Amino acid sequence: MKKFSLVLLCLLLTSNTYADIKYSRLECTQRYNSDKSRFWHTFLIFNPTTQGVVTMYAAQSKFKYTKKVYKVRTTPKFIYLEKHLELRRDINRETGYYSGGPIGTEGWCSKLPDNFDPEKFLQEAISKNLKEQKSKNKF
């Protein structure tokens, strides 16, 4: 009976990592970014098939974006995004306030439309930025 209770407790503790998140797709603004375009937002896609995992898409510069996978941990008040050797990122579930990670990545999260593909959006924007820069280059 002790073994069964221990297994049941473990299942209950690990099963809440994804099931209680209201939206599986989030878009987070960056509070300290002077350029308010959507290009500089952080996009989070919670993976429905692999519970406890989120993929983050974010521009690193006008010519490069990053795609990272984070482990998800939830509490009644926060969603935590964790990755080995990186600062933890937090989302306040009540307000949508997003913080942590590199300095300047604070902001607010909202629901991302289902038909929006952040990776395609970033690739197209970077391609456009590269073309514009090439036309400006003198050398």
C-alpha positions as CSV (number, residue, x, y, z in Angstrom):
1,M,0.0,0.0,0.0
2,K,2.9,2.4,0.8
3,K,4.3,1.8,-2.7
4,F,1.0,2.5,-4.4
5,S,0.6,5.7,-2.3
6,L,4.0,6.9,-3.3
7,V,3.4,6.3,-7.0
8,L,0.0,8.1,-6.8
9,L,1.7,11.0,-5.0
10,C,4.4,11.2,-7.7
11,L,1.8,11.2,-10.4
12,L,-0.2,14.0,-8.8
13,L,2.8,16.1,-8.3
14,T,4.1,15.8,-11.9
15,S,0.7,15.9,-13.7
16,N,0.1,19.6,-13.1
17,T,3.0,20.9,-15.2
18,Y,0.8,21.7,-18.2
19,A,-2.8,20.8,-17.7
20,D,-3.7,23.9,-15.8
21,I,-2.3,26.5,-18.2
22,K,-5.2,28.3,-19.8
23,Y,-3.6,29.3,-23.1
24,S,-1.1,27.1,-25.0
25,R,0.2,30.0,-27.1
26,L,1.4,33.3,-25.6
27,E,2.9,36.5,-26.9
28,C,5.0,38.6,-24.5
29,T,6.0,42.2,-25.1
30,Q,9.3,43.6,-23.9
31,R,8.8,46.5,-21.5
32,Y,12.1,48.3,-22.1
33,N,12.3,48.0,-25.9
34,S,12.1,51.4,-27.6
35,D,11.0,49.7,-30.9
36,K,7.4,48.5,-30.2
37,S,7.1,46.4,-33.3
38,R,5.9,42.8,-32.9
39,F,9.3,41.6,-34.2
40,W,10.8,42.1,-30.7
41,H,8.1,40.1,-28.8
42,T,8.7,36.8,-27.2
43,F,6.5,33.9,-28.4
44,L,5.8,30.9,-26.3
45,I,4.2,27.7,-27.6
46,F,3.4,25.1,-24.9
47,N,3.7,21.6,-26.4
48,P,0.5,19.6,-26.0
49,T,2.1,16.3,-26.8
50,T,5.1,16.7,-24.5
51,Q,3.8,17.9,-21.2
52,G,6.0,20.2,-19.2
53,V,7.8,21.7,-22.3
54,V,7.5,25.1,-24.0
55,T,9.2,26.4,-27.1
56,M,10.3,30.0,-27.1
57,Y,10.9,32.1,-30.2
58,A,12.5,35.5,-29.9
59,A,14.5,37.9,-32.1
60,Q,18.2,38.3,-31.0
61,S,18.9,41.0,-33.5
62,K,17.4,42.4,-36.7
63,F,19.1,39.5,-38.5
64,K,18.8,36.5,-36.2
65,Y,16.2,34.8,-34.0
66,T,16.5,32.1,-31.4
67,K,14.3,29.0,-30.8
68,K,14.8,27.4,-27.3
69,V,13.0,24.7,-25.4
70,Y,12.3,25.2,-21.7
71,K,11.0,22.9,-19.0
72,V,7.7,24.2,-17.5
73,R,6.8,24.2,-13.8
74,T,3.6,25.7,-12.5
75,T,2.2,26.9,-9.2
76,P,-1.2,28.4,-8.5
77,K,0.4,31.9,-9.0
78,F,3.3,31.4,-11.4
79,I,4.4,29.6,-14.6
80,Y,8.2,29.0,-14.5
81,L,10.3,28.4,-17.6
82,E,13.6,26.7,-16.7
83,K,16.6,25.7,-18.7
84,H,20.0,24.4,-17.4
85,L,22.6,27.2,-16.9
86,E,20.1,30.0,-17.7
87,L,18.2,32.4,-15.6
88,R,14.6,31.2,-14.8
89,R,11.8,33.1,-16.5
90,D,8.5,33.6,-14.7
91,I,5.0,34.5,-15.8
92,N,2.6,35.8,-13.2
93,R,-0.6,33.9,-13.9
94,E,-2.8,36.7,-12.4
95,T,-1.4,39.7,-14.2
96,G,0.5,38.1,-17.2
97,Y,3.7,39.9,-16.1
98,Y,6.7,38.2,-17.7
99,S,10.2,38.5,-16.1
100,G,13.5,36.9,-15.7
101,G,16.1,35.9,-18.3
102,P,18.4,38.5,-19.6
103,I,18.0,42.1,-18.4
104,G,15.3,44.0,-20.2
105,T,13.1,41.0,-21.1
106,E,10.3,42.0,-18.7
107,G,6.9,42.6,-20.2
108,W,3.3,41.4,-20.3
109,C,1.9,38.3,-21.9
110,S,-1.3,37.8,-23.8
111,K,-3.0,35.0,-25.8
112,L,-1.3,34.5,-29.2
113,P,-3.8,33.9,-32.1
114,D,-4.0,30.2,-33.2
115,N,-3.3,31.0,-36.8
116,F,-0.1,32.9,-36.1
117,D,3.2,31.1,-36.8
118,P,6.0,32.9,-34.9
119,E,8.8,31.0,-36.6
120,K,7.5,31.9,-40.1
121,F,6.9,35.5,-39.0
122,L,10.4,35.9,-37.7
123,Q,12.0,34.2,-40.7
124,E,10.1,36.5,-43.1
125,A,10.9,39.6,-41.1
126,I,14.6,38.7,-40.9
127,S,14.7,38.1,-44.7
128,K,13.2,41.5,-45.2
129,N,15.6,43.2,-42.8
130,L,18.6,41.5,-44.6
131,K,17.4,42.7,-48.0
132,E,17.0,46.3,-46.6
133,Q,20.5,46.2,-45.1
134,K,22.0,44.9,-48.3
135,S,20.5,47.7,-50.3
136,K,21.9,50.3,-47.7
137,N,25.4,48.8,-47.7
138,K,28.0,50.8,-49.6
139,F,30.7,48.2,-49.4
